[in-house]
Amino acid sequence: MKLDILAIGAHPDDVELSCSGTLLKHIAMGKKVGVLDLTHGELGTRGSGELRLKEAAASAKIMGLHYRENIGIPDGFFENSKENRIKIARVIRQYQPDIVLANALEDRHPDHGRGAKLISDACFIAGLIKVPIEGQDGLLDRWRPKAVYHYIQDNHLHPDFVIDISEFIEKKMECIQAFASQFYDPTSNEPGSPISDKNFLESVKAKNSVFGRSIQVAYAEGFNVQRPIGVDNLFDLR
């Protein structure tokens, strides 16, 4: 199956928190969309890697994803190594996404910035003809996405472009809350974390509201780019 969009995150819930509204919008447009999680998030303060896999599956069902996979790179200590680039490049060649959405270029959590570079490098490697990569049925054809865009996470980065997700904000929040182990629960005895504060989920909506205000819509998600974006004409811009 060929994908139109592949969103990649260092941890399960990275995609939900940052760009699931954009994914929901494109699924509604009839696009084929998938998510690749690099780690199980096993070093997270709350929950466990096993539980987060179950939560990721629940979120995928809510979102209507065509594909979701976790390639099990160790959380917290992964490197931008040949082995890890090949693992991601294998998925890119297999599913041939036109667009890849990747972790924030820089962020509070060091895995996010490292993940951004790893994903970007893997997209480049996937397009090299002299890098053989084996799939289940033999060598995979080379493939390089047309674009890699980086979603914005915890840090307040200035977006290079924003996407109107007003119609999908409530379903986005439903996808996020599938990761119940990570967020506010007054009955939980687990330690607190920066995202388990009772106001955190409202802050997610508030950030999307701020991005939306810049284009005079209710809610939007922001993205950064590493190269200029081309448009056909000035009237395509809002």
TIKOLTOR-838593 format. One record per residue (C-alpha): residue in three letters; x, y, z. Coordinates in steps of 0.05 Angstrom, whole numbers, plus 5000, padded with zeros to 4 digits. Example, Ala and Ser with C-alpha at 12.3 -4.5 7.8 and 13.67 -1.06 7.14 Angstrom:
! TIKOLTOR-838593
rec rest:ALA, xx:5246, yy:4910, zz:5156
rec rest:SER, xx:5273, yy:4979, zz:5143
This chain:
! TIKOLTOR-838593
rec rest:MET, xx:5000, yy:5000, zz:5000
rec rest:LYS, xx:5026, yy:5068, zz:4981
rec rest:LEU, xx:5015, yy:5125, zz:5031
rec rest:ASP, xx:5004, yy:5198, zz:5015
rec rest:ILE, xx:5028, yy:5221, zz:5084
rec rest:LEU, xx:5071, yy:5186, zz:5136
rec rest:ALA, xx:5077, yy:5221, zz:5204
rec rest:ILE, xx:5136, yy:5198, zz:5245
rec rest:GLY, xx:5146, yy:5209, zz:5319
rec rest:ALA, xx:5200, yy:5192, zz:5369
rec rest:HIS, xx:5147, yy:5170, zz:5419
rec rest:PRO, xx:5075, yy:5145, zz:5415
rec rest:ASP, xx:5032, yy:5208, zz:5425
rec rest:ASP, xx:5082, yy:5256, zz:5392
rec rest:VAL, xx:5040, yy:5255, zz:5328
rec rest:GLU, xx:4973, yy:5259, zz:5365
rec rest:LEU, xx:4994, yy:5320, zz:5405
rec rest:SER, xx:5025, yy:5358, zz:5347
rec rest:CYS, xx:4995, yy:5342, zz:5280
rec rest:SER, xx:4936, yy:5294, zz:5287
rec rest:GLY, xx:4888, yy:5348, zz:5265
rec rest:THR, xx:4925, yy:5354, zz:5200
rec rest:LEU, xx:4924, yy:5279, zz:5191
rec rest:LEU, xx:4849, yy:5276, zz:5206
rec rest:LYS, xx:4837, yy:5331, zz:5155
rec rest:HIS, xx:4874, yy:5294, zz:5100
rec rest:ILE, xx:4842, yy:5227, zz:5116
rec rest:ALA, xx:4775, yy:5263, zz:5107
rec rest:MET, xx:4801, yy:5286, zz:5039
rec rest:GLY, xx:4811, yy:5214, zz:5019
rec rest:LYS, xx:4886, yy:5211, zz:5029
rec rest:LYS, xx:4921, yy:5149, zz:5054
rec rest:VAL, xx:4956, yy:5166, zz:5119
rec rest:GLY, xx:5002, yy:5126, zz:5166
rec rest:VAL, xx:5041, yy:5136, zz:5230
rec rest:LEU, xx:5109, yy:5108, zz:5248
rec rest:ASP, xx:5130, yy:5109, zz:5321
rec rest:LEU, xx:5204, yy:5101, zz:5333
rec rest:THR, xx:5203, yy:5079, zz:5406
rec rest:HIS, xx:5154, yy:5050, zz:5455
rec rest:GLY, xx:5163, yy:5111, zz:5500
rec rest:GLU, xx:5183, yy:5063, zz:5555
rec rest:LEU, xx:5223, yy:5115, zz:5594
rec rest:GLY, xx:5163, yy:5161, zz:5603
rec rest:THR, xx:5147, yy:5181, zz:5674
rec rest:ARG, xx:5078, yy:5149, zz:5672
rec rest:GLY, xx:5051, yy:5085, zz:5642
rec rest:SER, xx:5094, yy:5034, zz:5607
rec rest:GLY, xx:5118, yy:5017, zz:5537
rec rest:GLU, xx:5068, yy:4960, zz:5533
rec rest:LEU, xx:5010, yy:5004, zz:5553
rec rest:ARG, xx:5030, yy:5059, zz:5505
rec rest:LEU, xx:5028, yy:5009, zz:5448
rec rest:LYS, xx:4956, yy:4993, zz:5466
rec rest:GLU, xx:4939, yy:5066, zz:5471
rec rest:ALA, xx:4972, yy:5079, zz:5403
rec rest:ALA, xx:4928, yy:5025, zz:5372
rec rest:ALA, xx:4866, yy:5056, zz:5403
rec rest:SER, xx:4885, yy:5125, zz:5376
rec rest:ALA, xx:4898, yy:5096, zz:5306
rec rest:LYS, xx:4828, yy:5067, zz:5306
rec rest:ILE, xx:4797, yy:5134, zz:5326
rec rest:MET, xx:4838, yy:5171, zz:5273
rec rest:GLY, xx:4823, yy:5120, zz:5218
rec rest:LEU, xx:4896, yy:5109, zz:5200
rec rest:HIS, xx:4913, yy:5063, zz:5142
rec rest:TYR, xx:4978, yy:5040, zz:5176
rec rest:ARG, xx:5013, yy:5046, zz:5243
rec rest:GLU, xx:5077, yy:5012, zz:5264
rec rest:ASN, xx:5127, yy:5017, zz:5320
rec rest:ILE, xx:5199, yy:4998, zz:5303
rec rest:GLY, xx:5222, yy:4992, zz:5375
rec rest:ILE, xx:5284, yy:5035, zz:5376
rec rest:PRO, xx:5305, yy:5042, zz:5450
rec rest:ASP, xx:5275, yy:5103, zz:5482
rec rest:GLY, xx:5319, yy:5159, zz:5507
rec rest:PHE, xx:5386, yy:5133, zz:5480
rec rest:PHE, xx:5374, yy:5126, zz:5405
rec rest:GLU, xx:5427, yy:5155, zz:5359
rec rest:ASN, xx:5427, yy:5179, zz:5287
rec rest:SER, xx:5463, yy:5115, zz:5267
rec rest:LYS, xx:5466, yy:5077, zz:5202
rec rest:GLU, xx:5424, yy:5022, zz:5233
rec rest:ASN, xx:5368, yy:5069, zz:5254
rec rest:ARG, xx:5369, yy:5108, zz:5189
rec rest:ILE, xx:5361, yy:5042, zz:5151
rec rest:LYS, xx:5303, yy:5020, zz:5196
rec rest:ILE, xx:5264, yy:5084, zz:5179
rec rest:ALA, xx:5286, yy:5084, zz:5106
rec rest:ARG, xx:5259, yy:5013, zz:5099
rec rest:VAL, xx:5190, yy:5037, zz:5119
rec rest:ILE, xx:5195, yy:5097, zz:5072
rec rest:ARG, xx:5213, yy:5052, zz:5013
rec rest:GLN, xx:5159, yy:5002, zz:5030
rec rest:TYR, xx:5102, yy:5053, zz:5036
rec rest:GLN, xx:5128, yy:5108, zz:4990
rec rest:PRO, xx:5097, yy:5169, zz:5024
rec rest:ASP, xx:5096, yy:5233, zz:4984
rec rest:ILE, xx:5100, yy:5274, zz:5048
rec rest:VAL, xx:5134, yy:5259, zz:5114
rec rest:LEU, xx:5116, yy:5296, zz:5178
rec rest:ALA, xx:5172, yy:5293, zz:5229
rec rest:ASN, xx:5189, yy:5314, zz:5300
rec rest:ALA, xx:5203, yy:5387, zz:5318
rec rest:LEU, xx:5270, yy:5415, zz:5296
rec rest:GLU, xx:5285, yy:5432, zz:5369
rec rest:ASP, xx:5246, yy:5420, zz:5432
rec rest:ARG, xx:5246, yy:5412, zz:5508
rec rest:HIS, xx:5253, yy:5337, zz:5501
rec rest:PRO, xx:5321, yy:5320, zz:5470
rec rest:ASP, xx:5292, yy:5259, zz:5434
rec rest:HIS, xx:5249, yy:5305, zz:5391
rec rest:GLY, xx:5306, yy:5346, zz:5360
rec rest:ARG, xx:5348, yy:5283, zz:5351
rec rest:GLY, xx:5288, yy:5248, zz:5321
rec rest:ALA, xx:5278, yy:5305, zz:5272
rec rest:LYS, xx:5349, yy:5299, zz:5245
rec rest:LEU, xx:5346, yy:5222, zz:5244
rec rest:ILE, xx:5280, yy:5223, zz:5205
rec rest:SER, xx:5305, yy:5276, zz:5156
rec rest:ASP, xx:5369, yy:5237, zz:5143
rec rest:ALA, xx:5331, yy:5172, zz:5134
rec rest:CYS, xx:5286, yy:5204, zz:5081
rec rest:PHE, xx:5349, yy:5224, zz:5042
rec rest:ILE, xx:5381, yy:5155, zz:5050
rec rest:ALA, xx:5316, yy:5122, zz:5025
rec rest:GLY, xx:5326, yy:5157, zz:4958
rec rest:LEU, xx:5398, yy:5135, zz:4945
rec rest:ILE, xx:5403, yy:5084, zz:4890
rec rest:LYS, xx:5468, yy:5054, zz:4918
rec rest:VAL, xx:5439, yy:5038, zz:4987
rec rest:PRO, xx:5407, yy:4969, zz:4982
rec rest:ILE, xx:5351, yy:4956, zz:5033
rec rest:GLU, xx:5317, yy:4889, zz:5039
rec rest:GLY, xx:5243, yy:4883, zz:5049
rec rest:GLN, xx:5201, yy:4821, zz:5061
rec rest:ASP, xx:5200, yy:4803, zz:4987
rec rest:GLY, xx:5270, yy:4824, zz:4967
rec rest:LEU, xx:5304, yy:4890, zz:4952
rec rest:LEU, xx:5261, yy:4952, zz:4958
rec rest:ASP, xx:5260, yy:5005, zz:4904
rec rest:ARG, xx:5289, yy:5072, zz:4925
rec rest:TRP, xx:5240, yy:5126, zz:4945
rec rest:ARG, xx:5248, yy:5196, zz:4971
rec rest:PRO, xx:5188, yy:5237, zz:4996
rec rest:LYS, xx:5173, yy:5301, zz:4959
rec rest:ALA, xx:5175, yy:5340, zz:5024
rec rest:VAL, xx:5192, yy:5333, zz:5098
rec rest:TYR, xx:5155, yy:5381, zz:5145
rec rest:HIS, xx:5168, yy:5386, zz:5220
rec rest:TYR, xx:5110, yy:5394, zz:5267
rec rest:ILE, xx:5116, yy:5440, zz:5327
rec rest:GLN, xx:5116, yy:5408, zz:5396
rec rest:ASP, xx:5128, yy:5437, zz:5465
rec rest:ASN, xx:5174, yy:5495, zz:5449
rec rest:HIS, xx:5141, yy:5558, zz:5422
rec rest:LEU, xx:5173, yy:5557, zz:5352
rec rest:HIS, xx:5149, yy:5606, zz:5300
rec rest:PRO, xx:5113, yy:5566, zz:5245
rec rest:ASP, xx:5133, yy:5572, zz:5172
rec rest:PHE, xx:5061, yy:5553, zz:5154
rec rest:VAL, xx:4998, yy:5532, zz:5190
rec rest:ILE, xx:4940, yy:5486, zz:5171
rec rest:ASP, xx:4868, yy:5500, zz:5190
rec rest:ILE, xx:4843, yy:5442, zz:5233
rec rest:SER, xx:4781, yy:5477, zz:5262
rec rest:GLU, xx:4734, yy:5422, zz:5238
rec rest:PHE, xx:4776, yy:5368, zz:5270
rec rest:ILE, xx:4798, yy:5397, zz:5337
rec rest:GLU, xx:4751, yy:5356, zz:5380
rec rest:LYS, xx:4769, yy:5291, zz:5345
rec rest:LYS, xx:4843, yy:5310, zz:5354
rec rest:MET, xx:4831, yy:5316, zz:5429
rec rest:GLU, xx:4797, yy:5248, zz:5428
rec rest:CYS, xx:4859, yy:5217, zz:5395
rec rest:ILE, xx:4904, yy:5250, zz:5446
rec rest:GLN, xx:4863, yy:5225, zz:5504
rec rest:ALA, xx:4870, yy:5153, zz:5479
rec rest:PHE, xx:4937, yy:5159, zz:5515
rec rest:ALA, xx:4902, yy:5163, zz:5582
rec rest:SER, xx:4963, yy:5139, zz:5621
rec rest:GLN, xx:5001, yy:5202, zz:5603
rec rest:PHE, xx:4952, yy:5256, zz:5623
rec rest:TYR, xx:4916, yy:5283, zz:5684
rec rest:ASP, xx:4881, yy:5230, zz:5727
rec rest:PRO, xx:4863, yy:5251, zz:5798
rec rest:THR, xx:4860, yy:5178, zz:5819
rec rest:SER, xx:4930, yy:5161, zz:5794
rec rest:ASN, xx:4987, yy:5146, zz:5843
rec rest:GLU, xx:5041, yy:5154, zz:5790
rec rest:PRO, xx:5090, yy:5212, zz:5792
rec rest:GLY, xx:5071, yy:5277, zz:5759
rec rest:SER, xx:5101, yy:5298, zz:5693
rec rest:PRO, xx:5100, yy:5362, zz:5650
rec rest:ILE, xx:5041, yy:5334, zz:5610
rec rest:SER, xx:5001, yy:5304, zz:5668
rec rest:ASP, xx:4983, yy:5373, zz:5695
rec rest:LYS, xx:4907, yy:5383, zz:5695
rec rest:ASN, xx:4914, yy:5444, zz:5650
rec rest:PHE, xx:4959, yy:5411, zz:5598
rec rest:LEU, xx:4905, yy:5389, zz:5548
rec rest:GLU, xx:4874, yy:5459, zz:5550
rec rest:SER, xx:4943, yy:5487, zz:5533
rec rest:VAL, xx:4945, yy:5442, zz:5471
rec rest:LYS, xx:4880, yy:5473, zz:5446
rec rest:ALA, xx:4904, yy:5542, zz:5465
rec rest:LYS, xx:4967, yy:5534, zz:5423
rec rest:ASN, xx:4925, yy:5511, zz:5364
rec rest:SER, xx:4880, yy:5571, zz:5376
rec rest:VAL, xx:4939, yy:5618, zz:5373
rec rest:PHE, xx:4963, yy:5586, zz:5307
rec rest:GLY, xx:4892, yy:5592, zz:5280
rec rest:ARG, xx:4886, yy:5665, zz:5297
rec rest:SER, xx:4945, yy:5680, zz:5251
rec rest:ILE, xx:4901, yy:5659, zz:5191
rec rest:GLN, xx:4834, yy:5680, zz:5222
rec rest:VAL, xx:4808, yy:5610, zz:5237
rec rest:ALA, xx:4790, yy:5578, zz:5303
rec rest:TYR, xx:4846, yy:5526, zz:5306
rec rest:ALA, xx:4908, yy:5508, zz:5266
rec rest:GLU, xx:4972, yy:5467, zz:5271
rec rest:GLY, xx:5040, yy:5496, zz:5257
rec rest:PHE, xx:5099, yy:5468, zz:5217
rec rest:ASN, xx:5171, yy:5485, zz:5202
rec rest:VAL, xx:5210, yy:5472, zz:5139
rec rest:GLN, xx:5284, yy:5465, zz:5122
rec rest:ARG, xx:5278, yy:5489, zz:5051
rec rest:PRO, xx:5233, yy:5541, zz:5017
rec rest:ILE, xx:5162, yy:5521, zz:5000
rec rest:GLY, xx:5140, yy:5530, zz:4928
rec rest:VAL, xx:5070, yy:5555, zz:4909
rec rest:ASP, xx:5037, yy:5562, zz:4841
rec rest:ASN, xx:5013, yy:5633, zz:4851
rec rest:LEU, xx:5003, yy:5686, zz:4905
rec rest:PHE, xx:4928, yy:5671, zz:4909
rec rest:ASP, xx:4942, yy:5602, zz:4939
rec rest:LEU, xx:4968, yy:5637, zz:5002
rec rest:ARG, xx:4922, yy:5657, zz:5060
